[in-house]
Amino acid sequence: MIVIGLNGGIGNQLFQYALGRKLSIQFNTALVLDVSSFEKDTLRKYSLSPFSVKHRAITNKDRMLFEIDERNGIEDLAGSLLKWIYRPVVIKEKQFNYDAGVLKRAKKNTHLIGYWQSEKYFSDIRTELLQDFTIKNLLENKNKEFAKHITSANSVSLHVRRGDYISNPSTNNYHGTCGLDYYAKAIETIVSKIPNPVIFVFSDDLQWTKNNFNTDFETIFVNANKDETAYEDLRLMSLCKHNIIANSSFSWWGAWLNQNKNKIVIAPQKWFNDSSINTQDLIPSSWIRI
C-alpha cells in the first residue's frame, strides 16, 4: 500500500494525493490516506471528498505497519511481524524542488510525508488525475451561470490570494503576496497574445480586489463560493481558457487542471519571500513566469 499523510489546504492535499496515486498505479496497490493531522489543525480540514479520488481510509493495521501512532517507539510482536512481512519504507521530503530519488526509493509499501509540489512526480498520469480530480456534483445556481459565461468567452482566471497570507504574520513573512504590479504585467502579457479577454477574478478577499483592480477589459468578480465550497472556485478556474495564478497551490491546480491545449498560464517568479527556496521545478516549463 501507499500511505500519504495529508496536511495543509486543498492545493497541498492535491499535490500529496497526486504522488500517492502515481505510486499506487506504479506498484498496483492501494492508496491509503492518513488524515489524522486535521484532528489538531484548527485552520485546515480534509478537502478531497468532493472529488472522484480513489483511495481507502487508513486502518489500525496500517498504522502499526508504519508506526503511525503514539506508542513512543514501543514495538510489539505483531508490529515486528508486519514489518518483516511487508518491509515498509518511510520517505520524508528533504527538499522543495523535485527529488528523483523519491520514485527510486519507493516500494510497494511506502509511507510518504511531505508536500511534493512538482508535476514531475506525476505528469505521466495526467489522464488519471484529471479523472480523479473531477468534482462529483453537478454545477448549480450561480456556479452554473459563471461556468456558462466562462466557457463562452475568451476567459482568463486571475487569482488573488490574501487571507492568512495577510492576517498571519509568520505566514506573511514566509509566503508574501503578489503585488499589483505583478497582476498588471500578467494582464499585459495575456492581452498581447489573445483578443477580447474577459477576466474572472477569484479571491478570498473580493472586496479588496474590487477596491484595487482597475483594468481596461471586462472584469467579473466571482462571488459564488465560501470556504466550504472553495472546490467550486477551483473548478471554475479550470474551465477558463487561460490563467493568471498567485503564489498559491490552489490556483496552481486551477491552471494545471485547465484542459485547453492552447492555454496561457502566467505565474509569479517570486513564490516565497525566502529566495533560497528552490522553486525551479514548481512551475511547468510551458507556463510563463514574470
N, C-alpha and C positions, 0 to 999 in steps of 0.2 A: 504494500500500500504506500501511497504518497500522502504524507500528512503536511498540511500547510497551516501554520499559525497565523491567523488573520488579525490585523490591527489597523488602526488609522481610519480614514474616511473611505468613501465609496471608491474613489480613484485608486487609493492604495490597495484596497481589497481586490480590485480587478487585476492589478499587476500581480499580486500574490497568487490569486487563483490561476492566472494565465500560465505561470511557470509550473504550478502544480498539475494543471491539465496537460501541459506538454509532456511532463514526465510520466503521467498516468497512461497516456497514449503510447509513449515510447516503450514502457515496460508492461503494457496491457494489464494494468492493475487498478485497484480502486483509488479514487481521490477522496481523501478524508479531510474535513475542515475542523480545525480547533478554534472555537470562538470564545474560549474562556477569558481572553484578555478584556472582553467587553463587560465582564462582571464587575470589574473595578474601574473601568473607564466611564466617567460620567458625561463625557462630551461626545463620544462616538458609540455606534452600535453596529451590529451585523446588518449589512445593507444589500446583500446579494439575493435575498428572497424574491424580489420582483423579476429576476432574470431566469432564463431557462438553463441554469447551471446544473452540471452533472456531478454529484458528489454524495457522500453519506456523512452523517454526523460521527464524531469521534466517540469511541466506547471506552469503558474501563480497561479492557484488554489492550486496546491501542495505547492508552496512557501508560500501562505497565510496561509495554514493549519499549517505549521511547522515554520512560521515566518522566512523563509529563504529569507530575503530581507533587505533593508536598511531603514526601517521606524522608526528606533530609538525607537522601543518598542511601538509606537502608534498603537493601535489596533482598527479597525473599526468594525461596526456591522456585516459585512459579515464574517470577520475573527473570531469573537466571536461565531457566529452561526456554522461555520465549526468545530471549536474546540469542541463545545458542542455535535455535531452530531458524530464526528469521534473519539474524545478522544485520540488525538495523544500522543505518547511517544517519547522523545528525549533521546538517550543513547550516552554518550561520554565515550570513552575509558579512564579508570583510571589507568591501569597498562599494562606493556608489555606482561606479561605472561597471559595464558588463564584465563578468568573470567567466570565461570559457571553461575554467576548471570545474565549475559547479555541475555542468552537464556531464563531465567526465567522471566526477566523484560519485554522482548519484547512482543508486542501485534500486532494486525493486521495492525495498523497504527503506524509505528515506523520509526524514522529518526536516522540513525547510523553515528557517527562521530568518526573516529579512523583508525587504521591500521589493527588490528585483525590478527596478524601474528602467528597463530597456527592452525594446521589441526584439532584440537579438536573441533573447531567451525563448521566444515563442512565435516569431514571424512565420515560421514554416507551417503553423497550424492555424493560420488566419481564418480559413474556411470554417473550421470547427468553432473557433472563438466567436465569429460573427453569429453563429447559431446559438451558442451558449449565452451570449450577451444580448439576445433578443428578449425584449420585455414581454412577459406573458399576457398582460392585459391589453385590450384594445384601446386606442386613443379615444378620449371622451371630452365633451364640452369644450372649454377654451383651448385645451391642448390640441384637440382635433382641428379647431379653427386656425390655430397658429401653424400646424403642420400643413394644412391646405395652402396657406399663404406662402410658407417656406418653399414648398415643392413647386409652386407656380412662378416663383420669382428667381432672379439671379441672386440668391440669398447668401449672406455672409454672417456666420455667427461671430459674435465678439463677446468674450468672457472677461468680466472684471471681478477678480477675487479680492474681497476685503475681509469682512467677518473677523475671525481670530487673527488674521494677518495684521489687523489694525488694533484690535482690542487687547490682545495678549502680548505683553512686552517681549517675552522670550521668543514667541513665535514670530513677532515682527522683526526682532533682531536677527533671527535665523533666515527667514524667507524674504522679508521685504515685500514690496508690491511693485507692480508695473506702473510707471508714471504715464501721465497724459501724453508726453512726447513719444513714448513707445507706441501708443494706440494711434496717434496722428501719423507716424511713419508707416505703421502697418496698414492703415486705411489708404494712405497714399500709394503704397506698393500694390495693394489689391486693385485699386481703381485704374492703375496704369496697365493692368492686364485683362480686366473684364469690363464690359459695358453695363451701365444701369444697375449698379449693385443696390440691394436692399439690405440694410444692416440690422440684424436682430441681436439686441443686447441682452445678455444673461448676466445676472449678478446677485450676490447675497446682500447687496446694498443698492437697490434700484433707485432710491431717492437721490443718493449721491451721484449716481451716473446721470440721472436726469438733470441734475443741477450743474454738472460739469462737462457733459458731452454736447458738442455742437458741430454737426457735420453738414456738408452741402448735399447730402444724399438722404433718401428716405430711411428713417431710423425708427425701429419698433422695439419697445421695451417689453420683454417677455415677462409677464407678471402672473402666470397661471399657477405657479407651484410654491410650496413651502418646503421646509427642510425634509419633512417626511415623504414628500413626493419629488425629491431632487432628481431621482432617476428619470423622471419625465423631461426635465431640462436636458439631461444627457441625451435622451432620445431625439429631442428637437434639434439639438446641436448637430447630431449625426446626420440629420436629414438635410441640413444646409449644404449648399453646393461647395462652399468654401468656409474656412475657419480662421479666426484670429484668436489665439489662446492666451491665457495668462500663465504665470509660473505656477501652474496648478495641475496635479494629476487628473483632476476632474475634467477640465476642458481638453487635456491631452487625449483622454479617451473619447471625448466627443468628436475630436478630429480623426483619431485612429479608426473609429467605427464608421466614419463617413465613407460610403462606398462609391462616390463619384470618382471615376478613373482620372478625371482631369482636375481634381481638386487642387486648390492652392491653400496651403496652410502656413500661417505666419506664427512664429514662436519667439519669445524673448531670448536674446543672447544671455542675459543675466537671469539665472534661475534662483540662485541663493545669494545672500549678502556675502557669504564666505566664498571668495573666489578660488580658494584652494580645493574646493569640492569639484571633482572631475565629472562634468556633465556631457562629455563628448558622445556618449552612447545613448543619451536620453532622447534626443530628437532624431527621428528618422531622416535619412540623408536627403529625401525628396522634399522635406519641409524647408522653409526659409527662416533663418534666424536673424533678427535685427536688434 
